[in-house]
Amino acid sequence: MLLHTERIEREDLVLFVNACLAATAQAEYYEDARGQSLALDFVHAYVAHHYRALYARTLAAGINHHAQGRIVFELLTASRDLSPAQRRDEGALVAAALRALPPQRVYRLFEAICARGVSNRRLRAVASQWLATRDLAFDAVKYRRALRTLVAHLHLRTPGETGAFLFARDLRGVRFTTPLFDAWRRAHYAAEAVYELPYSIAEGFARKHRIPRERFLEGIAPRMTARERYRLQGAATRAHVDLAVDLAAVDPTRLALYAWSLARTERETRAAELDDAMTRAIARIRTRSPLALGRVSAVLDDSHSARGTREKHLRPLAVTVGVDALLRASASHYRAHWLSGDERTPWMARRPRGATGVAARLLDALEEGPELVVIVSDGYENDPPGACSEVLRVLRDRIDPQRRMGVVHLNPVFEAATLGAPSFGPHAPMVCVRDVDDVPTALGFARFADGRASLDELRAYLDTRAAEFLAAHGSTDSEPPTEAS
């Protein structure tokens, strides 16, 4: 009975970590966003209630930002009956997660917590500690509504003119000595002040003053972040504005999406530059997470469903292209088998096409006798259905029952109906990935998904990742003993 219980607990946690790696409550090729959101609500509530300590440690498991935000929300809105030691452990992980998250996500998270009506010493301590790491003048301008909500809801003190700026109702006759506050005030009346503001705030004022789009983009370019420059490439092209992107800072998934957003002639002209950027992006991942593999064969899905959805256009294919580059750089011997059968096409020229016929390409990969086979696919096999699962069954039952050859299925999508992702059956562990950065974590996590590791090993793994996470993001004693939520 104990072994059965441990198996259920391990399967629950494996399912949860998979969801946290791939799911973002957005539509997938075969499912809508509402189904994903409802499934994630259930999974988070279930795991938070039954495995709270491990739930908190999942913050350190290399999961995506959406999942980190949901976990922090659950921990901060339901903390009744926790011991002081539990509060300290959770507080350190929450503080580290908030420092690692993009600020806009943190402010949205705090707004959601305030909307839930939570207001206690624990939340005030966490919010105050995080705000102490921020440039409040900048945040007061860029995230004015969210910061005002947080300050008012938790009765927080603000330095200098911040409070007056946040709660000013009538700007007539008001003067600020903080340059950014005064620029924001003047931007209501003077178009030239718009260019002294962060892009996301300046954009609204540009519409108010009816500044032509091309002139606005040229003038505000120095105030843009690298992510904003990347996101606005389409708008800049339409406005005939050269908005340079620093490819040295772009991760492999976004680099592939950026390359495919370019016109074909420009993509071909810049092929060497894009290839070099991909090589450097992969090298950064390997520096953060060293990965040394032996003989590897990969089965890579570039079928029609790899085009993704409107929210995730071409993202599954971008992840697959990045995994291909990472495995090529990390293996002593590597061979890629694309479902299209086209192994020579440069990554930047690939396009999704055709049916999902995984089995035939898997047989090609197995013939090479690799140490590891990596399948990257959304798991919806239709040419013919179920053939890949049967190949894997025969491999494990007849050809390699000792499992000398490793097989891992990396899935870039999340399926709400099964609270996980489509797999090729029980004979190959399936781990979800959303970005190429997730692959080292996913390969390390595969042995838990395969059922070969015990629950104690999974706990030890999460404890180790938590220690590394706290070391990387500056663990501090974040909370005094506090009242319940």
C-alpha positions in Angstrom: 0.0 0.0 0.0 2.9 2.3 0.8 4.5 1.7 -2.6 1.2 2.4 -4.3 0.8 5.7 -2.4 4.4 6.7 -3.3 3.8 6.0 -6.9 0.7 8.1 -7.0 2.5 11.0 -5.2 5.4 10.7 -7.7 3.1 10.7 -10.7 1.2 13.7 -9.3 4.4 15.7 -8.9 5.8 14.6 -12.3 2.5 15.7 -14.0 2.6 19.0 -12.1 6.2 19.8 -13.1 5.5 19.0 -16.7 2.6 21.4 -16.6 4.8 24.1 -15.1 7.4 23.6 -17.8 5.1 23.9 -20.8 1.7 25.4 -19.9 1.0 29.1 -20.0 -2.8 29.2 -20.2 -2.6 30.0 -23.9 -4.2 28.2 -26.8 -2.5 25.2 -28.4 -2.9 23.8 -31.9 -5.6 21.3 -30.7 -7.0 23.2 -27.6 -8.2 26.6 -26.6 -6.9 28.9 -23.8 -9.9 28.5 -21.5 -9.4 24.7 -21.2 -5.7 25.3 -20.4 -6.5 27.9 -17.7 -9.2 25.7 -16.0 -6.8 22.7 -16.0 -4.0 24.7 -14.5 -6.3 26.1 -11.8 -7.1 22.6 -10.8 -3.6 21.2 -10.9 -2.1 24.1 -8.9 -4.9 24.0 -6.2 -4.5 20.2 -5.9 -0.8 20.1 -5.6 -0.6 23.1 -3.3 -3.1 21.4 -0.9 -1.6 17.9 -0.9 2.2 18.6 -1.3 2.8 22.1 -0.1 6.5 21.8 0.7 7.3 20.3 -2.7 4.9 22.7 -4.4 7.0 25.6 -3.0 10.3 24.0 -4.1 9.0 23.6 -7.6 9.7 27.4 -7.9 13.3 26.4 -8.3 12.9 23.6 -10.8 13.5 25.7 -13.9 9.7 26.2 -14.6 8.3 29.0 -16.7 7.4 32.4 -15.5 3.6 31.8 -15.7 3.9 28.8 -13.4 6.2 30.7 -11.0 3.6 33.5 -10.7 0.8 31.0 -10.0 2.8 29.2 -7.3 3.6 32.5 -5.6 0.0 33.5 -5.7 -1.1 30.2 -4.1 1.5 30.5 -1.4 0.8 34.1 -0.5 -3.0 33.8 -0.5 -3.3 30.6 1.5 -0.8 30.5 4.4 -3.0 29.7 7.3 -1.6 27.2 9.9 2.0 27.3 8.7 4.7 26.9 11.2 7.4 29.6 11.5 9.9 27.3 9.8 7.6 26.7 6.9 7.0 30.5 6.6 10.8 31.1 6.5 11.4 28.4 3.9 8.6 29.6 1.7 9.5 33.2 2.2 13.0 32.7 1.0 11.8 30.8 -2.1 9.1 33.4 -2.8 11.6 36.3 -2.4 14.0 34.6 -4.8 11.3 33.9 -7.4 10.1 37.5 -7.3 13.6 38.8 -7.9 13.9 36.4 -10.9 10.6 37.3 -12.5 10.1 40.2 -14.9 8.7 43.2 -13.0 5.5 43.4 -15.0 4.6 39.9 -14.0 5.3 40.7 -10.3 3.1 43.7 -10.4 0.3 41.8 -12.1 0.7 39.1 -9.4 0.4 41.6 -6.6 -2.6 43.2 -8.2 -4.3 39.8 -8.3 -3.5 39.1 -4.7 -4.9 42.5 -3.7 -8.0 41.8 -5.7 -8.4 38.6 -3.7 -8.5 40.8 -0.5 -5.4 39.4 1.1 -3.7 41.9 3.4 -1.5 40.7 6.2 2.0 41.2 7.7 3.4 38.4 5.6 2.3 39.9 2.3 3.5 43.4 3.4 6.9 42.0 4.3 7.3 40.2 1.0 6.1 43.3 -1.0 8.2 45.7 0.9 11.3 43.6 0.5 10.8 43.3 -3.3 10.0 47.0 -3.7 13.3 47.8 -1.8 15.2 46.2 -4.8 13.4 48.4 -7.4 13.9 51.9 -8.8 10.6 53.2 -7.5 10.7 56.4 -9.5 10.9 54.3 -12.7 8.2 51.9 -11.5 5.9 54.6 -10.4 5.9 55.9 -14.0 5.9 52.6 -15.9 3.6 50.6 -13.5 1.7 53.5 -11.9 -1.7 51.8 -11.5 -0.3 48.6 -10.1 2.1 50.3 -7.7 -0.6 52.6 -6.5 -2.9 49.6 -5.9 -0.2 47.8 -3.9 0.7 50.8 -1.8 -2.9 51.7 -1.0 -4.0 48.1 -0.3 -1.1 47.3 2.0 -0.6 50.8 3.5 3.1 50.9 2.5 5.3 53.9 2.9 7.0 55.4 -0.1 10.1 57.5 -0.3 10.3 61.1 -1.4 7.8 62.3 -4.0 6.6 58.8 -4.9 3.4 58.9 -2.9 2.5 62.4 -4.1 3.1 61.3 -7.7 1.1 58.0 -7.3 -2.0 59.7 -5.8 -2.0 63.1 -7.5 -5.5 63.8 -9.0 -4.9 67.3 -10.5 -1.6 68.1 -12.1 -2.3 71.8 -12.6 0.2 73.8 -10.6 2.1 70.6 -9.4 5.9 70.6 -9.7 8.1 67.5 -9.1 11.9 67.6 -8.5 12.2 64.0 -9.6 13.1 64.3 -13.4 11.0 61.3 -14.5 7.9 62.5 -12.5 8.2 65.9 -14.1 8.7 64.5 -17.6 5.5 62.5 -17.1 3.6 65.6 -16.0 4.9 67.7 -18.9 4.1 64.9 -21.4 0.4 65.6 -20.8 0.9 69.0 -22.4 4.2 69.0 -24.4 5.0 66.4 -27.1 8.7 66.7 -26.7 8.6 65.4 -23.1 7.2 62.1 -24.5 10.7 61.0 -25.4 12.0 61.3 -21.8 9.6 58.5 -20.7 9.8 54.6 -20.9 8.5 53.3 -24.2 5.4 51.6 -22.8 4.2 54.9 -21.2 5.4 57.1 -24.0 3.3 55.2 -26.5 0.0 56.4 -24.9 1.1 60.0 -24.9 2.3 59.7 -28.6 -1.3 58.7 -29.5 -2.7 61.6 -27.5 -0.4 64.1 -29.3 -1.0 62.3 -32.7 2.8 61.9 -33.2 3.3 60.0 -36.5 4.3 56.4 -35.9 7.6 56.5 -37.7 8.7 59.7 -36.0 7.7 58.3 -32.6 9.6 55.0 -33.1 12.8 56.8 -34.2 12.7 59.2 -31.3 11.8 56.7 -28.5 14.2 54.0 -29.7 17.0 54.9 -27.2 14.4 54.4 -24.3 13.4 50.9 -25.5 14.4 47.7 -23.7 15.9 44.8 -25.7 12.7 42.9 -25.4 10.7 45.9 -26.7 13.0 46.2 -29.7 12.5 42.5 -30.5 8.7 42.7 -30.1 8.3 45.8 -32.3 10.2 44.5 -35.3 7.0 44.1 -37.3 5.7 47.6 -36.4 9.2 49.1 -37.2 9.2 47.4 -40.6 5.8 48.7 -41.5 6.8 52.2 -40.4 10.1 51.9 -42.4 12.2 52.4 -39.2 15.4 50.6 -38.6 15.0 49.2 -35.0 18.2 47.2 -34.4 18.0 44.1 -32.2 21.0 43.0 -30.2 21.0 39.3 -31.2 23.7 38.6 -28.6 21.0 38.7 -25.9 18.3 36.7 -27.6 17.6 33.1 -26.6 17.3 30.3 -29.2 13.5 30.1 -29.3 13.1 33.8 -29.8 16.0 34.0 -32.2 14.3 31.4 -34.5 11.0 33.3 -34.3 12.8 36.6 -35.1 14.5 35.0 -38.1 11.2 33.8 -39.5 9.6 37.2 -39.1 12.2 38.7 -41.6 11.6 38.8 -45.3 13.1 35.9 -47.1 15.7 38.0 -48.9 16.8 39.6 -45.6 16.9 36.2 -43.9 19.2 34.9 -46.6 21.4 37.9 -46.5 21.8 37.7 -42.8 22.2 33.9 -42.7 25.7 33.9 -41.3 24.8 36.5 -38.6 21.8 34.5 -37.6 23.7 31.2 -37.5 26.4 32.8 -35.3 23.8 34.2 -33.0 22.2 30.7 -32.6 25.7 29.3 -31.8 26.3 31.9 -29.1 22.8 31.4 -27.7 23.4 27.7 -27.4 26.8 28.3 -25.8 25.1 30.5 -23.1 22.7 27.7 -22.2 25.6 25.1 -22.0 27.5 27.5 -19.8 24.6 27.8 -17.4 23.7 24.1 -17.6 26.6 22.0 -18.8 25.3 19.1 -21.0 27.6 16.4 -22.2 26.0 13.6 -24.2 27.3 10.6 -26.2 25.8 9.2 -29.4 22.5 10.9 -29.9 19.8 10.5 -32.6 16.9 12.9 -32.7 13.4 12.6 -34.2 12.2 16.1 -34.9 8.6 17.1 -35.7 8.2 19.7 -38.4 4.7 18.6 -39.4 1.9 21.0 -40.0 0.9 21.2 -36.3 4.3 22.6 -35.5 3.0 26.0 -36.8 1.3 26.5 -33.4 -1.5 29.0 -32.8 -2.1 32.7 -33.1 -0.7 33.2 -29.6 2.2 30.8 -30.2 2.8 31.1 -33.9 5.6 28.8 -35.0 6.7 28.4 -31.4 6.7 24.5 -31.4 8.9 24.5 -34.5 11.2 27.2 -32.9 11.7 25.0 -29.8 12.4 22.0 -32.0 15.0 24.0 -34.0 16.7 25.1 -30.8 16.7 21.6 -29.4 18.3 20.4 -32.6 21.1 23.0 -32.2 21.6 22.2 -28.5 21.9 18.4 -29.0 24.2 18.9 -32.0 26.6 21.0 -29.8 26.3 18.7 -26.8 26.7 15.2 -28.3 29.9 13.4 -29.3 28.0 12.1 -32.3 24.6 13.4 -33.5 22.1 12.7 -36.3 18.8 14.5 -36.8 15.8 12.9 -38.4 13.2 15.5 -39.4 9.7 14.2 -40.1 9.7 16.0 -43.5 12.8 13.9 -44.4 14.7 17.1 -45.2 17.9 17.1 -43.1 19.8 19.6 -45.2 17.6 22.6 -45.0 19.1 25.4 -42.8 17.1 26.0 -39.6 16.1 29.5 -40.6 14.4 28.2 -43.9 12.3 25.5 -42.2 8.5 25.6 -42.4 5.9 23.2 -40.9 4.4 20.9 -43.5 2.9 17.4 -43.9 1.5 14.8 -41.5 2.9 13.6 -38.3 4.6 10.3 -39.1 7.0 9.7 -36.2 7.3 5.9 -36.4 9.2 5.7 -39.7 11.8 8.3 -38.6 12.1 6.6 -35.2 13.0 3.4 -36.9 15.7 5.3 -38.9 17.1 6.7 -35.6 17.1 3.3 -33.9 19.1 1.7 -36.7 22.1 3.9 -35.9 22.4 2.3 -32.4 22.6 5.5 -30.4 22.9 5.8 -26.7 20.1 8.2 -26.5 17.1 8.9 -28.8 15.3 12.3 -28.3 11.9 12.7 -29.8 10.7 16.3 -30.1 7.0 16.3 -31.0 3.6 17.5 -29.8 2.7 13.8 -29.6 -0.3 13.9 -32.0 0.7 11.1 -34.3 -1.5 10.6 -37.4 0.5 8.8 -40.1 -0.4 6.2 -39.0 -1.9 6.7 -35.5 -0.3 4.7 -32.7 2.6 3.4 -34.8 5.3 5.2 -32.7 3.9 3.7 -29.5 4.1 0.2 -31.0 7.7 0.7 -32.1 8.6 1.8 -28.6 6.8 -1.2 -27.1 8.6 -3.7 -29.3 11.9 -1.9 -28.5 11.4 -2.3 -24.7 9.8 -5.7 -24.7 11.9 -7.5 -27.4 14.9 -5.6 -28.5 16.2 -3.7 -25.5 14.5 -4.9 -22.3 17.5 -3.9 -20.2 17.0 -0.3 -21.4 20.6 0.2 -22.5 19.3 2.7 -25.0 17.7 5.8 -23.6 14.5 7.3 -25.2 13.1 10.6 -24.1 10.1 12.5 -25.6 10.3 16.3 -25.3 6.9 17.9 -25.8 6.5 21.6 -26.4 2.7 21.7 -25.8 0.4 21.1 -22.8 -2.9 19.3 -23.1 -5.7 20.4 -20.7 -7.9 17.3 -21.2 -5.2 15.0 -19.7 -3.7 17.5 -17.4 -0.4 16.9 -19.1 0.7 16.5 -22.7 0.2 13.8 -25.4 2.8 11.1 -25.1 3.8 8.0 -27.1 2.8 5.6 -24.4 4.5 4.3 -21.2 7.7 3.0 -22.9 9.3 6.5 -23.3 9.3 9.2 -20.6 7.6 12.4 -21.7 8.8 15.7 -20.4 7.3 19.1 -21.4 9.5 22.0 -22.6 8.5 25.5 -23.5 12.0 26.9 -24.3 15.3 25.5 -25.3 16.6 26.6 -22.0 14.3 24.0 -20.4 16.1 21.0 -22.1 18.9 20.4 -19.6 16.2 20.4 -16.8 13.9 18.2 -18.9 16.6 15.6 -19.6 17.6 15.5 -15.9 13.9 15.2 -15.0 13.2 12.4 -17.5 14.2 9.6 -15.1 11.5 10.7 -12.7 8.9 10.8 -15.5 10.1 7.3 -16.5 9.2 5.9 -13.0 12.8 4.7 -12.4 13.4 7.1 -9.6 11.7 7.0 -6.2 9.7 9.8 -4.5 12.6 10.3 -2.1 14.9 10.9 -5.0 12.5 13.4 -6.5 12.3 15.2 -3.1 16.1 15.3 -3.0 16.3 16.6 -6.5 13.9 19.5 -5.7 15.8 20.2 -2.5 19.0 20.5 -4.5 17.4 22.8 -7.1 16.0 24.9 -4.3 19.4 25.4 -2.7 20.9 26.3 -6.1 18.0 28.7 -6.8 18.4 30.5 -3.5 22.2 30.8 -4.0 21.7 32.3 -7.5 19.1 34.8 -6.5 20.3 36.0 -3.2 18.4 34.2 -0.4 17.7 36.3 2.6 15.6 35.9 5.8 12.6 37.5 4.2 9.8 37.2 6.8 9.3 37.6 10.5 6.7 35.3 12.2 3.4 36.5 10.8 -0.3 36.3 11.2 -2.3 33.9 9.1 -3.9 35.0 5.8 
